[in-house]
Amino acid sequence: MAAASRRGAPGSTRRKGEGSISSSSARATHVRTCGPGSAPGGWSLWHATTVTRDDVRVPTAQAYDRVVDEYVRRNTEVPADFARFRAEFAEAVPAGGRIADLGCGPGRDAARFRAAGLRAVGIDASGRMARCALDDGVPVARADIRLVPLRHETLDGIWSAASLLHVPRDEVPDTLRSWWRCLRPGGVLAVSTSMGDHEGWETWPYDPASQASTAGLRRWFVHHRPDALVALLGDAGFAVHLTRERESHRRWVQILASRPGTAPEAHSLARAPR
């Protein structure tokens, strides 16, 4: 995809005690918080951020808006190896810890974490997905996962399942650094993302035989080689503790990492199997 169709380098504004958010521009659209500004458990959410209309994330989010019912039907149940990874992440977070589900979709995983006693909030760029999560009892903000609308060093964990794969490749390093800043020292990051080298549009529903088509709903996908992604995580300041590959309709890599430092409570991440 030509560089002109991607998000340009944003300006930033800063509030005391907060990270930066994209500045407004003539081509920007505000992203509204779904639900209360002060979520249960003392969460502090920003009320708005901005994304440009020519950003690949916008048509991708719009595609999810249009397929939310089908998406929920297809993804209510999860494979055993995914459930295992989700449980490993939850066990690595201190009891009652604060976590963010980045690209939470309809809130399936965030709701599971909340049921397990974790204080989870969802972040998603799709308004209809965010509404589903909110209806399922998950505090949620409609926002861009590249600039998480939470204060720095407030999270004990970040869960990113099939969301990093929508971030343009040249923006992944800054995105990972923004996630690192949101975690407390010792905080845990779990990433499940697709494997490969390709970056570009894919049609909905996913069909390997028809991806050359530009008709219908489109989502921007960025696939990663595990070794390259591990290197990017290291450059962003993370210590990687586990990498694992799995296969469904795609090939996936699962990674557990952490922001080095002392966690408020001991957790099991250092003992996670490779």
Backbone torsions as a table, in degrees:
resi	resn	phi	psi	omega
1	MET	NA	137.7	-178.2
2	ALA	-63.4	145.9	-176.4
3	ALA	-61.0	-28.9	-176.9
4	ALA	-64.5	-22.3	-178.3
5	SER	-88.9	-1.5	177.4
6	ARG	-94.5	169.9	178.1
7	ARG	-65.6	132.3	177.0
8	GLY	-74.6	168.2	178.6
9	ALA	-65.8	119.7	-174.4
10	PRO	-80.1	153.5	163.9
11	GLY	-79.3	-179.1	179.1
12	SER	-148.0	155.1	170.6
13	THR	-125.8	156.3	-175.3
14	ARG	-135.5	134.1	171.7
15	ARG	-101.4	152.0	-179.9
16	LYS	-57.4	126.1	177.0
17	GLY	80.9	5.2	-178.0
18	GLU	-123.8	166.3	175.3
19	GLY	-84.2	-175.3	-177.2
20	SER	-88.4	152.5	172.4
21	ILE	-126.6	157.7	-178.3
22	SER	-62.1	140.7	178.0
23	SER	-78.0	157.6	178.7
24	SER	-71.1	151.3	176.0
25	SER	-146.6	172.7	-178.4
26	ALA	-62.7	-23.5	-176.5
27	ARG	-108.5	19.1	-176.1
28	ALA	-98.0	151.6	175.7
29	THR	-126.4	133.3	-178.7
30	HIS	-74.0	143.0	178.0
31	VAL	-106.7	119.7	-170.9
32	ARG	-90.0	141.0	173.7
33	THR	-69.8	132.3	174.3
34	CYS	-94.7	121.0	179.6
35	GLY	96.5	-174.2	-173.5
36	PRO	-68.2	146.6	178.4
37	GLY	-66.0	-37.1	175.3
38	SER	-104.8	101.4	-175.6
39	ALA	-76.8	161.5	178.4
40	PRO	-55.2	144.2	177.4
41	GLY	88.5	12.0	175.2
42	GLY	84.0	15.5	177.2
43	TRP	-61.2	145.2	174.4
44	SER	-120.4	104.8	-177.7
45	LEU	-104.0	141.9	169.8
46	TRP	-73.9	149.6	-177.2
47	HIS	-85.8	-18.2	-178.7
48	ALA	-157.9	150.4	166.1
49	THR	-138.4	-177.6	-178.1
50	THR	-132.6	147.3	170.6
51	VAL	-133.6	148.3	-179.4
52	THR	-83.7	150.8	-174.0
53	ARG	-67.7	-24.3	-179.8
54	ASP	-92.0	6.7	179.2
55	ASP	-68.6	139.7	178.4
56	VAL	-63.3	-22.8	179.3
57	ARG	-67.8	-28.7	-176.3
58	VAL	-68.1	-54.8	176.6
59	PRO	-62.9	-30.2	176.2
60	THR	-64.6	-46.3	177.8
61	ALA	-63.6	-38.7	178.7
62	GLN	-64.5	-35.4	176.3
63	ALA	-62.6	-44.1	178.1
64	TYR	-64.1	-35.5	176.2
65	ASP	-56.2	-37.5	-173.1
66	ARG	-84.4	-17.6	-175.3
67	VAL	-116.8	15.8	-171.4
68	VAL	-57.3	-41.3	-177.9
69	ASP	-64.9	-44.1	178.1
70	GLU	-65.8	-38.2	179.3
71	TYR	-61.3	-46.2	179.1
72	VAL	-60.8	-43.4	-179.4
73	ARG	-60.9	-39.5	-176.0
74	ARG	-77.6	-24.7	-166.8
75	ASN	-120.3	14.3	179.1
76	THR	-64.6	-44.9	177.3
77	GLU	-93.2	147.8	-179.3
78	VAL	-122.5	151.0	177.2
79	PRO	-64.5	158.3	-177.0
80	ALA	-61.0	-37.8	-178.2
81	ASP	-70.9	-29.3	174.5
82	PHE	-72.1	-42.7	178.2
83	ALA	-60.2	-37.6	178.3
84	ARG	-63.4	-44.8	179.6
85	PHE	-63.5	-42.3	178.5
86	ARG	-60.9	-41.5	178.8
87	ALA	-67.6	-37.7	178.0
88	GLU	-61.9	-41.5	177.8
89	PHE	-63.2	-48.5	-178.1
90	ALA	-60.0	-37.8	180.0
91	GLU	-71.4	-25.0	-179.0
92	ALA	-81.1	-16.5	179.4
93	VAL	-88.0	139.2	177.4
94	PRO	-56.3	148.3	179.5
95	ALA	-54.9	131.0	-179.7
96	GLY	74.1	11.1	-175.7
97	GLY	-67.2	157.4	177.5
98	ARG	-89.9	128.7	179.5
99	ILE	-135.0	156.7	174.2
100	ALA	-120.0	131.6	173.8
101	ASP	-96.9	104.4	-174.7
102	LEU	-89.0	120.2	-170.7
103	GLY	75.5	50.6	-170.6
104	CYS	-71.0	-15.4	-177.3
105	GLY	59.0	-137.8	-178.1
106	PRO	-77.3	5.7	173.5
107	GLY	90.7	14.7	-177.0
108	ARG	-55.7	-52.5	-175.8
109	ASP	-74.9	-39.8	179.5
110	ALA	-60.8	-40.3	178.0
111	ALA	-64.0	-37.3	178.4
112	ARG	-64.8	-43.1	179.2
113	PHE	-64.8	-39.9	178.7
114	ARG	-64.6	-38.4	177.7
115	ALA	-64.5	-26.2	179.2
116	ALA	-86.4	3.3	175.9
117	GLY	97.4	2.0	176.5
118	LEU	-86.5	149.2	178.8
119	ARG	-92.2	93.7	-172.7
120	ALA	-105.5	140.8	172.4
121	VAL	-125.1	147.3	179.9
122	GLY	-104.9	147.7	174.9
123	ILE	-129.4	127.5	177.3
124	ASP	-153.0	145.8	179.8
125	ALA	-83.4	-16.2	179.9
126	SER	-87.2	121.7	-179.8
127	GLY	-62.6	-41.1	-178.4
128	ARG	-71.8	-36.5	175.3
129	MET	-64.1	-44.5	179.6
130	ALA	-60.7	-39.7	178.4
131	ARG	-63.4	-39.5	176.7
132	CYS	-60.8	-43.5	179.7
133	ALA	-63.6	-43.3	179.3
134	LEU	-61.5	-42.0	178.8
135	ASP	-65.0	-22.0	178.9
136	ASP	-92.1	10.9	175.5
137	GLY	88.3	12.6	-178.9
138	VAL	-97.8	120.9	171.5
139	PRO	-59.2	131.6	-170.9
140	VAL	-144.9	147.2	172.2
141	ALA	-122.1	134.0	172.6
142	ARG	-83.4	108.2	-171.5
143	ALA	-159.5	174.4	-176.8
144	ASP	-95.2	126.9	-176.1
145	ILE	-71.1	-11.3	177.1
146	ARG	-71.6	-26.0	178.1
147	LEU	-132.4	85.6	-172.5
148	VAL	-64.4	126.7	-175.6
149	PRO	-82.9	54.1	178.0
150	LEU	-134.2	152.6	-179.5
151	ARG	-65.1	154.2	179.0
152	HIS	-66.4	145.3	176.0
153	GLU	55.6	42.5	177.7
154	THR	-114.0	-6.0	-173.7
155	LEU	-109.8	140.8	171.2
156	ASP	-91.3	-15.5	179.9
157	GLY	-161.5	150.7	173.0
158	ILE	-127.5	128.2	178.1
159	TRP	-112.0	122.5	179.5
160	SER	-131.0	97.3	-179.6
161	ALA	-111.5	114.2	178.6
162	ALA	56.0	43.4	175.6
163	SER	-126.2	-38.6	176.9
164	LEU	-58.8	-26.0	-177.9
165	LEU	-67.8	-6.8	175.8
166	HIS	-102.3	0.2	-180.0
167	VAL	-88.8	123.6	178.2
168	PRO	-50.8	140.5	-170.7
169	ARG	-55.8	-40.6	-177.0
170	ASP	-73.3	-7.5	177.6
171	GLU	-103.6	-3.1	-178.4
172	VAL	-63.9	-44.3	-180.0
173	PRO	-57.4	-46.2	179.0
174	ASP	-66.1	-35.8	178.5
175	THR	-62.7	-46.6	179.6
176	LEU	-63.5	-38.0	177.8
177	ARG	-65.1	-36.6	178.2
178	SER	-66.6	-35.1	176.7
179	TRP	-66.9	-42.2	179.0
180	TRP	-57.9	-42.1	-178.6
181	ARG	-65.2	-30.2	-179.6
182	CYS	-75.0	-23.1	-178.4
183	LEU	-82.4	144.4	168.9
184	ARG	-72.5	158.4	172.3
185	PRO	-54.6	130.7	-175.6
186	GLY	89.3	-4.7	-179.8
187	GLY	-65.9	153.2	-171.4
188	VAL	-106.1	138.1	173.6
189	LEU	-119.0	130.2	172.8
190	ALA	-119.7	126.1	180.0
191	VAL	-125.1	127.1	169.1
192	SER	-122.0	116.4	-175.9
193	THR	-144.8	164.5	-173.3
194	SER	-78.3	149.2	-178.5
195	MET	-98.0	148.4	176.8
196	GLY	142.8	-168.2	-178.7
197	ASP	-120.1	-12.8	-171.6
198	HIS	-74.4	149.4	169.4
199	GLU	-138.1	128.7	178.6
200	GLY	161.7	-173.5	-178.3
201	TRP	-77.3	141.5	170.5
202	GLU	-129.7	144.9	-177.9
203	THR	-86.8	159.2	175.0
204	TRP	-104.6	136.1	-5.5
205	PRO	-76.1	163.7	-178.4
206	TYR	-63.8	127.2	177.8
207	ASP	-146.2	108.0	-176.5
208	PRO	-54.8	-24.5	-176.7
209	ALA	-84.3	-10.7	-173.1
210	SER	-126.2	18.8	-173.9
211	GLN	-73.8	-11.3	176.9
212	ALA	-75.0	-16.4	-178.3
213	SER	-70.0	140.8	175.7
214	THR	-104.4	5.6	-179.3
215	ALA	-82.6	157.9	174.0
216	GLY	76.9	-161.3	-177.7
217	LEU	-76.2	140.3	-177.9
218	ARG	-127.7	143.9	173.1
219	ARG	-129.8	141.8	179.5
220	TRP	-85.7	124.6	-178.7
221	PHE	-119.5	141.9	175.7
222	VAL	-131.4	114.9	-178.7
223	HIS	-99.3	149.4	-172.9
224	HIS	-126.1	141.5	167.2
225	ARG	-78.5	135.4	-175.9
226	PRO	-54.0	-43.5	-177.6
227	ASP	-65.6	-37.0	179.2
228	ALA	-68.4	-39.6	-179.7
229	LEU	-69.4	-39.3	176.2
230	VAL	-59.8	-40.4	178.6
231	ALA	-64.5	-40.9	178.1
232	LEU	-63.6	-39.9	177.6
233	LEU	-63.4	-41.2	177.3
234	GLY	-62.9	-42.1	178.6
235	ASP	-63.2	-30.5	179.8
236	ALA	-80.7	-5.6	176.9
237	GLY	105.9	3.3	-178.6
238	PHE	-86.2	149.3	167.5
239	ALA	-100.8	124.5	-177.4
240	VAL	-93.1	129.7	-176.0
241	HIS	-110.8	-24.5	-175.2
242	LEU	-150.3	135.6	168.0
243	THR	-133.0	139.0	-177.8
244	ARG	-150.6	142.6	178.9
245	GLU	-108.3	146.7	176.3
246	ARG	-143.7	165.0	-176.9
247	GLU	-137.4	135.0	171.1
248	SER	-135.5	-120.4	172.2
249	HIS	-76.5	-12.4	172.4
250	ARG	-131.4	173.1	170.2
251	ARG	-99.2	134.9	-173.6
252	TRP	-124.0	152.5	169.0
253	VAL	-120.2	134.2	176.1
254	GLN	-109.7	131.3	-177.1
255	ILE	-132.6	129.2	169.1
256	LEU	-108.5	128.4	-178.4
257	ALA	-140.5	175.9	177.7
258	SER	-150.2	158.7	169.4
259	ARG	-84.6	117.9	-176.4
260	PRO	-57.4	146.3	-179.2
261	GLY	142.5	-174.3	-178.6
262	THR	-98.7	120.6	178.3
263	ALA	-75.5	156.0	176.6
264	PRO	-58.2	-34.3	177.3
265	GLU	-134.5	152.4	178.0
266	ALA	-65.0	140.4	175.0
267	HIS	-132.3	173.8	-167.8
268	SER	-94.3	6.9	-171.9
269	LEU	-61.5	-39.3	-177.4
270	ALA	-62.5	-20.0	-179.5
271	ARG	-98.4	4.0	-178.1
272	ALA	-64.8	138.0	-178.8
273	PRO	-72.4	148.2	175.7
274	ARG	-88.8	NA	NA
